[in-house]
Amino acid sequence: MTGQALAGPAEGRRATLAAARGALERALELDPYDPVAAIAYFQSFTRAGEPTPETAMVLVAKVAAMVPAAPWPRLLLGEELVRQGKPDLARRLLQPVLYGAYDSPEKKAAQALFGAS
């Protein structure tokens, strides 16, 4: 629904995003540990270029904590932290991705986020 809202006409975007977020909030009420719903809720703000509320940030932080080896949730949160002017916090969060033992697309994206090669 978020994708439909962003791809659709501007005049209906706010209502469609609100409906998408409402559905995601209900999903999270049913299962507060659902990483897919948590990430989708978070991205409903970041993809729309809107300020990301703390609740959405906390949800993705919990996903990163639940699956510490998964680099993608960390990268999503790190990108948002950099956007919010918190690069030091983002760098700490992304340390396992930046300095992990294997190369991944997320590692390259994290390095680019900080201008590292």
Secondary structure, 3 states (H helix, E strand, C coil): CHHHHHHCCHHHHHHHHHHHHHHHHHHHHHCCCCHHHHHHHHHHHHCCCCCCCHHHHHHHHHHHHHCCCCHHHHHHHHHHHHHCCCHHHHHHHHHHHHCCCCCCHHHHHHHHHCCCC
